[in-house]
Amino acid sequence: MNTPPVQLREPYVGEGADGARRSAQIDLEEADCLPAGEQRDDCLLSAERWILQAEHLEGHAPDPQP
């Protein structure tokens, strides 16, 4: 398996790529409820990390550039 693009995290619910995608959805839903600002940005960045993790676990993520 290739080196992950981000440090792998334990999903909020479930496991593996499915758990990472569900965790991304949770973060996106939370971000939708927040006003613009740092906390909302953090949720959106977290969701993006979950998506990258899911893609990596599914074998769809490209290798990081050196």
N, C-alpha and C positions, 0 to 999 in steps of 0.2 A: 504494500500500500504506500502511496506517495505521502510525502510530508504534508500535514494539514496546513491550509492557508491561515488558519487561526488556531489558537489553543483550544482543544476540545473541551466542552463543558458538559456537565450532567444536565439533561433536559429537565424542564419543570415537570413534565408529564411524559409517560412513555419512555421509549429508549430508541437508540439508533437514529437513522435519518428521519423516520416518522416522528419521533419525539422532538427532534430538532425543528422540524417544520411546524409542529403544533406549538412549540415554544415561541417560534417566530410570530405565529398568528396571535398568540397571547400578547406579545410585546407590541405588535401593530395595533391591536384593539385598545391597549392601554394608551398608546401614543395618540390615538384618535380622540381620547377623552381629555387630553392635556392641552393647555394653551401653549402657543409658540414659546419656546425657550429651551434652556439647557436640559431640563428633565425630559421634555418631549424628544429632543435630539438624541439623548442617551437611549431612550426606548427604541428609536428608529435604528440607531447604530447596533443595538443589541439584536434587533430583528435581522438586520443584514448579516451579522455574525452567525446567527442560527441558520440562515439560508446557506451561507458558505459552508458551514459544518455539514448540513444535510447533503449538499452537492458533493462534498468530499467523501462522505460515507457511502454515497451511491456510486462513486467513481466517475462523476461527471465534471469535477473541478479540474481546471488546468493546473499544471505544475507552476508554483510561484517562480517568477523570473529572478535570476541571480543578481 
